Amino acid sequence: MTFAFDSPRKRPNKDAMKTLTVTEARKNLSGWIRRAGAGEEIAIVDGARLYAIRPVTVMAADYALSEYGATPAEVDAAVARSKREIVAERATGLLTPVFPDAHSSDAPRRRANRRAAGKHAR
């Protein structure tokens, strides 16, 4: 008769899922997330349940639908409305660029003038 404790001890499988308690995961959560992003299988144990940490691909349209219940047509309409509002507010002067030189055609000339004058700040 052979008992389980009589058999040679198996070495842990390097490819096996790494399991952590909630406390262990909390100590270095960002590190565990990076490792999961690199392909390692990691799970957090809470009671009798396992919660896997793995990257998830989210599409913008999926996000709008799942988070806000917005259909693709509603998202497209919101984008178009936002663009119209931005154009209108720029035209009236209510909306101005934070870094005006970045959008101006004569930005390189103005930067060169500032450098020549010894002014490096924006």
C-alpha positions as CSV (number, residue, x, y, z in Angstrom):
1,M,0.0,0.0,0.0
2,T,1.4,3.4,-1.0
3,F,0.3,6.7,0.6
4,A,0.5,10.1,-1.0
5,F,3.0,11.3,1.5
6,D,5.3,8.4,0.6
7,S,5.7,9.5,-3.1
8,P,8.5,11.8,-4.0
9,R,7.6,15.5,-3.7
10,K,6.8,17.2,-6.9
11,R,8.6,20.4,-7.8
12,P,6.3,23.4,-8.3
13,N,5.5,24.1,-12.0
14,K,7.1,27.4,-13.0
15,D,4.2,28.0,-15.4
16,A,1.5,27.5,-12.8
17,M,-0.7,30.4,-11.8
18,K,0.7,32.5,-9.0
19,T,-1.9,33.0,-6.2
20,L,-1.8,35.7,-3.7
21,T,-3.9,36.7,-0.7
22,V,-5.5,40.1,-0.8
23,T,-2.9,41.4,1.7
24,E,0.0,40.1,-0.4
25,A,-1.5,41.6,-3.5
26,R,-2.1,44.9,-1.9
27,K,1.6,45.2,-0.8
28,N,2.8,45.4,-4.4
29,L,-0.2,45.6,-6.6
30,S,1.4,47.7,-9.4
31,G,4.2,45.1,-9.6
32,W,1.7,42.2,-9.9
33,I,-0.2,44.1,-12.6
34,R,3.0,44.6,-14.6
35,R,3.8,40.9,-14.3
36,A,0.3,40.0,-15.5
37,G,0.7,42.4,-18.4
38,A,3.9,40.6,-19.3
39,G,1.9,37.3,-19.6
40,E,2.3,35.8,-16.1
41,E,-0.9,34.2,-14.7
42,I,-1.7,35.8,-11.4
43,A,-4.8,35.4,-9.2
44,I,-5.9,36.9,-5.9
45,V,-7.6,34.5,-3.4
46,D,-10.5,35.9,-1.4
47,G,-12.1,33.2,0.6
48,A,-12.9,30.3,-1.7
49,R,-12.9,32.5,-4.9
50,L,-10.0,33.3,-7.3
51,Y,-9.9,36.6,-9.1
52,A,-7.5,36.7,-12.1
53,I,-5.4,39.7,-12.9
54,R,-5.0,40.0,-16.7
55,P,-4.9,42.8,-19.3
56,V,-8.2,43.5,-21.0
57,T,-8.5,45.3,-24.4
58,V,-11.2,48.0,-24.3
59,M,-12.5,49.7,-27.4
60,A,-13.7,53.3,-27.1
61,A,-17.1,52.4,-28.5
62,D,-17.4,49.4,-26.2
63,Y,-16.5,51.6,-23.3
64,A,-19.1,54.2,-24.1
65,L,-21.7,51.5,-24.5
66,S,-20.8,49.6,-21.3
67,E,-20.2,52.7,-19.1
68,Y,-22.8,55.1,-20.4
69,G,-25.2,53.1,-22.5
70,A,-24.3,55.2,-25.5
71,T,-24.7,53.6,-29.0
72,P,-22.1,54.2,-31.7
73,A,-24.4,56.6,-33.4
74,E,-24.8,58.6,-30.1
75,V,-21.0,58.7,-29.6
76,D,-20.5,59.9,-33.2
77,A,-23.2,62.6,-32.7
78,A,-21.5,63.7,-29.4
79,V,-18.1,63.9,-31.1
80,A,-19.5,66.0,-34.0
81,R,-21.3,68.3,-31.5
82,S,-18.1,68.8,-29.5
83,K,-16.1,69.7,-32.6
84,R,-18.7,72.3,-33.6
85,E,-18.7,73.8,-30.1
86,I,-14.8,74.0,-30.1
87,V,-14.8,75.7,-33.5
88,A,-17.5,78.2,-32.4
89,E,-15.8,79.0,-29.1
90,R,-12.4,79.5,-30.7
91,A,-14.1,81.9,-33.2
92,T,-15.6,84.0,-30.4
93,G,-12.4,83.9,-28.4
94,L,-14.0,82.0,-25.5
95,L,-11.6,79.1,-26.1
96,T,-7.9,79.8,-26.6
97,P,-5.0,77.3,-26.9
98,V,-3.0,76.7,-23.7
99,F,0.2,76.8,-25.7
100,P,-0.6,79.3,-28.5
101,D,2.8,78.8,-30.2
102,A,2.1,75.1,-30.8
103,H,-0.7,75.9,-33.2
104,S,0.6,79.0,-34.9
105,S,2.2,79.0,-38.3
106,D,4.9,81.6,-37.2
107,A,5.7,79.7,-34.0
108,P,9.3,78.8,-35.1
109,R,10.0,82.5,-35.8
110,R,8.6,83.5,-32.4
111,R,10.7,80.9,-30.6
112,A,13.8,82.0,-32.4
113,N,13.1,85.7,-31.4
114,R,12.7,84.7,-27.8
115,R,16.0,82.8,-27.8
116,A,17.8,85.7,-29.4
117,A,16.4,88.0,-26.8
118,G,17.4,85.6,-24.0
119,K,13.9,84.7,-22.9
120,H,13.4,81.0,-22.7
121,A,10.1,80.9,-20.8
122,R,6.9,80.6,-22.6
